[in-house]
Amino acid sequence: MVEFVWGPMCWNTRIFSATAGGGAFCNGQKIHSSQTDKVEQSLLVTGFGYEHDDAWITNIELFKEFTDISRGVRRLGSAAVDMCHVALVVAEAYWEYCLKPWDMAAGVLVEHLNFKFIVKSLT
C-alpha cells in the first residue's frame, strides 16, 4: 500500500510513501524518527478544530502548557502534513483532538510504517 501527502509548492512539495515491512520514505529516501524523548528538547505541532467546544478549550490549554515547556509549538494546518513533519524529524511530536479518519489517514500510514505508532484518538 502506498499513500501520498503533499502541500502547496510553498511547503517544498514532497512525496511520502510507505509499504508494509518496508518502512517509510520521502522522495524515495528512507526516513527515520527523532531520537528526542524529552518535551523540553522538542518542537511540537498541533491543530485546532473549527468547533469551539470542550475539546478545543482543552487543546488551547495544552498549547499554552507545551509552549512554555517545549522548544515551540507550530500549527501547519493539515494533520497528515503535521505527521509527515514528525516522520521527517522537522518536529518531534504532534497532537490534535477530534480528527476524522480522512484528516489523518495518509499521515498515520507513514508514521505507523516508519516507526512506533504514536497517534491516539483523543475524541
N, CA and C of each residue as an Amber inpcrd file, in Angstrom:
protein
   369
   0.8420000  -1.1710000   0.0000000   0.0000000   0.0000000   0.0000000
   0.8890000   1.2360000   0.0000000   0.5180000   2.2110000  -0.7620000
   1.2660000   3.4630000  -0.8410000   0.2820000   4.6150000  -0.6710000
   0.6620000   5.6030000   0.1220000  -0.1310000   6.8190000   0.2970000
   0.7740000   8.0030000  -0.0060000   0.1890000   9.0490000  -0.5290000
   0.9370000  10.2660000  -0.8140000   0.3190000  11.4340000  -0.0680000
   1.1570000  12.3110000   0.4380000   0.7210000  13.5470000   1.0910000
   1.5620000  14.6610000   0.4970000   0.9290000  15.7450000   0.1180000
   1.7000000  16.8760000  -0.3680000   1.0100000  18.1640000   0.0160000
   1.7740000  19.2360000  -0.0150000   1.2410000  20.5490000   0.3000000
   1.5110000  21.4820000  -0.8570000   1.0900000  22.7240000  -0.7340000
   1.3600000  23.6980000  -1.7890000   2.8640000  23.8340000  -2.0360000
   3.2350000  24.3380000  -3.1700000   4.6520000  24.4770000  -3.5140000
   5.4320000  25.2640000  -2.4650000   4.7590000  26.1380000  -1.7470000
   5.4710000  26.9170000  -0.7260000   5.9600000  26.0240000   0.4160000
   5.4850000  24.7820000   0.4840000   5.9500000  23.8430000   1.5080000
   7.0330000  22.9250000   0.9700000   7.6200000  23.2790000  -0.1700000
   8.6030000  22.3870000  -0.7860000   8.0090000  20.9910000  -0.9350000
   7.0540000  20.8660000  -1.8160000   6.2950000  19.6380000  -2.0120000
   7.1920000  18.4060000  -1.9990000   6.7840000  17.4280000  -1.2310000
   7.4930000  16.1580000  -1.1040000   6.4980000  15.0300000  -1.2970000
   6.9790000  13.8940000  -1.7370000   6.1280000  12.7070000  -1.8460000
   6.5390000  11.7470000  -0.7490000   5.5790000  11.4090000   0.1070000
   5.7880000  10.4480000   1.1820000   5.1480000   9.1410000   0.7740000
   5.8340000   8.0480000   1.0250000   5.2770000   6.7340000   0.7350000
   5.6740000   5.7810000   1.8510000   4.9100000   4.7230000   1.9790000
   5.2000000   3.7210000   2.9980000   4.6710000   2.3810000   2.5210000
   5.4010000   1.3260000   2.8470000   4.9620000  -0.0160000   2.4930000
   5.0830000  -0.9150000   3.7120000   4.1660000  -1.8470000   3.8370000
   4.2010000  -2.7960000   4.9610000   5.5170000  -3.5650000   4.9110000
   6.2620000  -3.5480000   6.0030000   7.5280000  -4.2500000   6.0950000
   8.6910000  -3.5300000   5.4370000   8.4100000  -2.4120000   4.7550000
   9.4670000  -1.7160000   4.0400000   9.8180000  -0.3590000   4.6030000
   9.0470000   0.1210000   5.5650000   9.3240000   1.4180000   6.1590000
   8.6890000   2.5660000   5.4010000   9.1180000   3.7740000   5.7300000
   8.5590000   4.9870000   5.1430000   9.6610000   5.7530000   4.4220000
   9.2420000   6.5120000   3.3950000  10.1850000   7.2050000   2.5360000
   9.6860000   8.6030000   2.2210000  10.6160000   9.4930000   1.9770000
  10.3180000  10.8390000   1.4840000  11.1250000  11.0190000   0.2100000
  10.4330000  11.2480000  -0.8880000  11.0790000  11.3650000  -2.1980000
  12.0370000  10.2120000  -2.4710000  11.6190000   9.0130000  -2.0630000
  12.3950000   7.8080000  -2.3320000  13.4900000   7.5000000  -1.3370000
  13.7380000   8.3810000  -0.3710000  14.7820000   8.1360000   0.6280000
  14.1540000   7.7050000   1.9440000  14.7070000   6.6670000   2.5630000
  14.1870000   6.1540000   3.8260000  14.2590000   7.2380000   4.8990000
  13.1980000   7.3370000   5.6950000  13.1650000   8.3140000   6.7780000
  13.0730000   7.6030000   8.1150000  13.5650000   8.2590000   9.1560000
  13.6250000   7.6890000  10.4990000  13.0770000   8.6920000  11.5050000
  12.6520000   8.2090000  12.6270000  12.0710000   9.0640000  13.6590000
  13.1400000   9.7530000  14.4980000  12.7180000  10.7810000  15.2070000
  13.5920000  11.5130000  16.1220000  13.9900000  10.6290000  17.2950000
  15.1740000  10.8450000  17.7930000  15.6280000  10.1360000  18.9820000
  15.3430000  10.9350000  20.2510000  14.8180000  12.1440000  20.1050000
  14.5000000  13.0000000  21.2490000  13.3040000  12.4280000  21.9950000
  13.4400000  12.2740000  23.3150000  12.3300000  11.7330000  24.1020000
  11.9090000  12.6690000  25.2380000  12.3690000  13.9050000  25.1950000
  12.0200000  14.8830000  26.2210000  11.2730000  16.0490000  25.5850000
  10.1220000  16.3950000  26.1420000   9.3220000  17.5080000  25.6310000
  10.1370000  18.7880000  25.6340000  10.9670000  18.9890000  26.6560000
  11.7630000  20.2130000  26.7780000  12.7300000  20.4040000  25.6100000
  13.0730000  19.3340000  24.9070000  14.0070000  19.4040000  23.7840000
  13.2920000  19.2360000  22.4450000  11.9720000  19.3520000  22.4540000
  11.1750000  19.0360000  21.2680000  10.4670000  20.2380000  20.6700000
  10.3460000  20.2120000  19.3470000   9.4600000  21.1160000  18.6250000
   8.1890000  20.3240000  18.3480000   7.0450000  20.8960000  18.6710000
   5.7720000  20.1950000  18.5680000   4.8820000  20.8380000  17.5110000
   3.9470000  20.0580000  16.9730000   2.9450000  20.5900000  16.0500000
   1.5610000  20.1580000  16.5130000   0.5800000  21.0040000  16.2390000
  -0.7960000  20.7190000  16.6370000  -1.7530000  21.3400000  15.6400000
  -3.0190000  21.1360000  15.8650000  -4.0650000  21.7490000  15.0740000
  -5.2600000  22.0120000  15.9620000  -6.1490000  22.8650000  15.4840000
  -7.3520000  23.2120000  16.2400000  -8.5620000  23.0140000  15.3480000
  -9.6000000  22.4000000  15.8930000 -10.8370000  22.2110000  15.1530000
 -11.6000000  23.5150000  15.0020000 -12.6490000  23.4490000  14.2050000
 -13.4590000  24.6420000  13.9500000 -14.4770000  24.8950000  15.0540000
 -14.8590000  23.8440000  15.7470000 -15.8390000  23.9780000  16.8290000
 -15.1270000  24.4310000  18.1030000 -15.6190000  25.4840000  18.7260000
 -15.0310000  25.9590000  19.9840000 -15.7560000  25.2820000  21.1480000
 -15.5040000  23.9710000  21.2670000 -16.1620000  23.1480000  22.2740000
 -15.1660000  22.7770000  23.3760000 -15.5150000  21.8000000  24.2030000
 -14.6390000  21.3930000  25.3050000 -13.2840000  20.8850000  24.8100000
 -13.2830000  20.1190000  23.7260000 -12.0130000  19.6160000  23.1850000
 -11.1280000  20.7710000  22.7320000 -11.7190000  21.7930000  22.1270000
 -10.9660000  22.9560000  21.6670000 -10.3410000  23.6850000  22.8610000
 -11.1230000  23.8520000  23.9200000 -10.6260000  24.5190000  25.1320000
  -9.4810000  23.7200000  25.7470000  -9.6320000  22.4010000  25.8140000
  -8.5650000  21.5400000  26.3440000  -7.3090000  21.6740000  25.5020000
  -7.4740000  21.7000000  24.1850000  -6.3180000  21.8170000  23.3000000
  -5.6140000  23.1620000  23.4700000  -6.3630000  24.2190000  23.6680000
  -5.7640000  25.5370000  23.9250000  -4.9240000  25.4900000  25.2030000
  -5.4470000  24.8400000  26.2350000  -4.6920000  24.7170000  27.4950000
  -3.4050000  23.9150000  27.2850000  -3.4860000  22.8200000  26.5140000
  -2.2790000  22.0410000  26.2050000  -1.2960000  22.8870000  25.3910000
  -1.8200000  23.6480000  24.4410000  -0.9790000  24.5320000  23.6330000
  -0.1970000  25.4940000  24.5270000  -0.8950000  26.1190000  25.4840000
  -0.2330000  27.0390000  26.4180000   0.8510000  26.3240000  27.2160000
   0.5160000  25.1440000  27.7610000   1.4750000  24.4020000  28.5870000
   2.6880000  23.9600000  27.7680000   2.4390000  23.3620000  26.5980000
   3.5520000  22.8860000  25.7750000   4.3970000  24.0390000  25.2380000
   3.7920000  25.1870000  24.9740000   4.5520000  26.3470000  24.5240000
   5.5420000  26.7830000  25.5990000   5.1340000  26.6750000  26.8590000
   6.0050000  27.0660000  27.9730000   7.1520000  26.0970000  28.2080000
   6.9370000  24.8000000  27.9590000   7.9610000  23.8240000  28.3420000
   8.7380000  23.2220000  27.1780000   8.2800000  23.4120000  25.9510000
   8.9660000  22.8310000  24.7980000   9.7990000  23.8920000  24.0840000
  10.4130000  23.4990000  22.9980000  11.1590000  24.4570000  22.1780000
  10.2440000  25.2630000  21.2750000   8.9620000  24.9120000  21.2780000
   7.9880000  25.6560000  20.4920000   6.8760000  24.7630000  19.9940000
   5.7610000  25.3820000  19.6210000   4.6190000  24.6770000  19.0630000
   4.2240000  25.3890000  17.7810000   4.0310000  24.6220000  16.7230000
   3.6390000  25.1790000  15.4290000   2.2790000  24.6330000  15.0290000
   1.5670000  25.3960000  14.2160000   0.2950000  24.9620000  13.6410000
   0.4210000  25.1110000  12.1360000   0.4190000  23.9770000  11.4340000
   0.6600000  23.9860000   9.9970000  -0.6210000  23.8880000   9.1790000
  -1.7030000  23.3560000   9.7550000  -2.9810000  23.3590000   9.0600000
  -3.4270000  22.0600000   8.4400000  -2.6340000  21.0080000   8.5060000
  -3.0110000  19.7210000   7.9410000  -2.4760000  18.6060000   8.8270000
  -3.3720000  17.7530000   9.3280000  -2.9490000  16.6560000  10.2020000
  -1.9660000  15.7280000   9.4930000  -2.2460000  15.3750000   8.2500000
  -1.3560000  14.4660000   7.5230000   0.0200000  15.1030000   7.3200000
   0.0580000  16.3900000   6.9720000   1.3430000  17.0780000   6.7980000
   2.0660000  17.1850000   8.1380000   1.3290000  17.4660000   9.2180000
   1.9430000  17.5170000  10.5510000   2.6310000  16.1900000  10.8720000
   1.9560000  15.0840000  10.6090000   2.5310000  13.7670000  10.9030000
   3.7420000  13.4880000  10.0250000   3.7090000  13.9330000   8.7840000
   4.8740000  13.7600000   7.9190000   6.0490000  14.5930000   8.4150000
   5.7810000  15.7670000   8.9870000   6.8660000  16.5580000   9.5770000
   7.4810000  15.8310000  10.7700000   6.6710000  15.1030000  11.5230000
   7.2240000  14.2880000  12.6100000   8.0660000  13.1550000  12.0200000
   7.5860000  12.5380000  10.9550000   8.3450000  11.4580000  10.3180000
   9.6830000  11.9490000   9.7740000   9.7450000  13.2130000   9.3410000
  10.9920000  13.7990000   8.8190000  11.8810000  14.3810000   9.9060000
  11.3900000  14.4070000  11.1360000  12.0780000  14.9870000  12.2830000
  12.1960000  16.5120000  12.1380000  11.2590000  17.1100000  11.4180000
  11.1280000  18.5630000  11.4340000  10.5610000  18.9600000  12.7930000
   9.7120000  18.0850000  13.3350000   9.1460000  18.2270000  14.6810000
   9.2050000  16.8560000  15.3490000   9.1680000  16.8630000  16.6760000
   9.2630000  15.5950000  17.4050000   7.9170000  14.9520000  17.6940000
   6.8660000  15.7480000  17.7990000   5.5660000  15.1650000  18.1760000
   4.4270000  16.0130000  17.6430000   3.2700000  15.3820000  17.5400000
   2.0530000  16.0150000  17.0410000   0.8790000  15.5630000  17.8970000
  -0.0300000  16.4880000  18.1790000  -1.2800000  16.1270000  18.8390000
  -2.4080000  16.9710000  18.2870000  -3.5930000  16.4100000  18.3090000
  -4.7930000  17.1500000  17.9210000  -6.0140000  16.3480000  18.3630000
  -7.0670000  17.0590000  18.7010000  -8.3080000  16.4390000  19.1500000
  -9.3150000  16.3210000  18.0140000 -10.1500000  15.3040000  18.1030000
 -11.3520000  15.1510000  17.2670000 -11.0780000  15.1100000  15.7720000
 -10.0250000  14.4390000  15.3630000  -9.7510000  14.2920000  13.9410000
 -10.6830000  13.2680000  13.3200000 -10.9540000  13.4260000  12.0700000
 -11.7030000  12.4510000  11.2900000 -10.6930000  11.5560000  10.5660000
 -11.0990000  10.3370000  10.2120000 -10.1510000   9.4320000   9.5240000
  -9.5210000  10.0450000   8.2790000 -10.2820000  10.8000000   7.4960000
  -9.7410000  11.3940000   6.2750000  -8.7520000  12.5110000   6.5660000
  -8.7670000  13.0600000   7.7740000  -7.8120000  14.1020000   8.1400000
  -6.4030000  13.5490000   8.2920000  -6.3100000  12.2880000   8.6460000
  -5.0060000  11.7670000   9.0490000  -4.6250000  10.4400000   8.4270000
  -5.4340000   9.8600000   7.5600000  -5.1900000   8.5080000   7.0600000
  -3.8020000   8.3320000   6.4640000  -3.4030000   9.2000000   5.5550000
  -2.0940000   9.0510000   4.9210000  -0.9630000   9.2740000   5.9200000
  -1.1100000  10.2590000   6.7880000  -0.0800000  10.5320000   7.7880000
   0.0840000   9.3920000   8.7790000  -1.0200000   8.7780000   9.1860000
  -0.9490000   7.6380000  10.1070000  -0.2050000   6.4890000   9.4530000
  -0.4500000   6.2450000   8.1880000   0.2490000   5.1660000   7.4860000
   1.7460000   5.4180000   7.4690000   2.1550000   6.6260000   7.1230000
   3.5840000   6.9470000   7.0850000   4.1920000   6.7970000   8.4720000
   3.5280000   7.3240000   9.4940000   4.0470000   7.2240000  10.8600000
   4.1240000   5.7640000  11.3150000   3.0650000   5.0160000  11.0890000
   2.9930000   3.6350000  11.5670000   4.0770000   2.7690000  10.9310000
   4.2830000   2.9240000   9.6530000   5.2560000   2.0910000   8.9660000
   6.6760000   2.6220000   9.1100000   6.8250000   3.8380000   9.5840000
   8.1460000   4.4250000   9.7710000   8.7490000   4.0170000  11.1100000
   7.9750000   4.0720000  12.1500000   8.4590000   3.7530000  13.4870000
   7.2660000   3.4780000  14.3620000   7.3850000   3.6290000  15.6540000
   6.2950000   3.3120000  16.5590000   5.0370000   4.1220000  16.2420000
   3.9090000   3.5090000  16.4540000   2.6250000   4.1530000  16.1910000
   2.3340000   5.0810000  17.3540000   2.3050000   6.4060000  17.1070000
   2.2070000   7.3600000  18.2020000   0.8870000   8.1110000  18.2510000
   0.0110000   7.8550000  17.2940000  -1.2330000   8.6180000  17.2250000
  -2.3000000   7.9300000  18.0720000  -2.9280000   8.6750000  18.9460000
  -4.0200000   8.1560000  19.7670000  -5.2650000   8.9520000  19.4630000
  -6.3870000   8.3090000  19.4880000  -7.6380000   9.0180000  19.2800000
  -7.9950000   9.7560000  20.5660000  -8.1420000  11.0530000  20.4660000
  -8.4160000  11.8780000  21.6350000  -9.8170000  12.4860000  21.5460000
 -10.7510000  11.7540000  20.9700000 -12.1120000  12.2860000  20.8300000
 -12.8940000  12.1000000  22.0890000
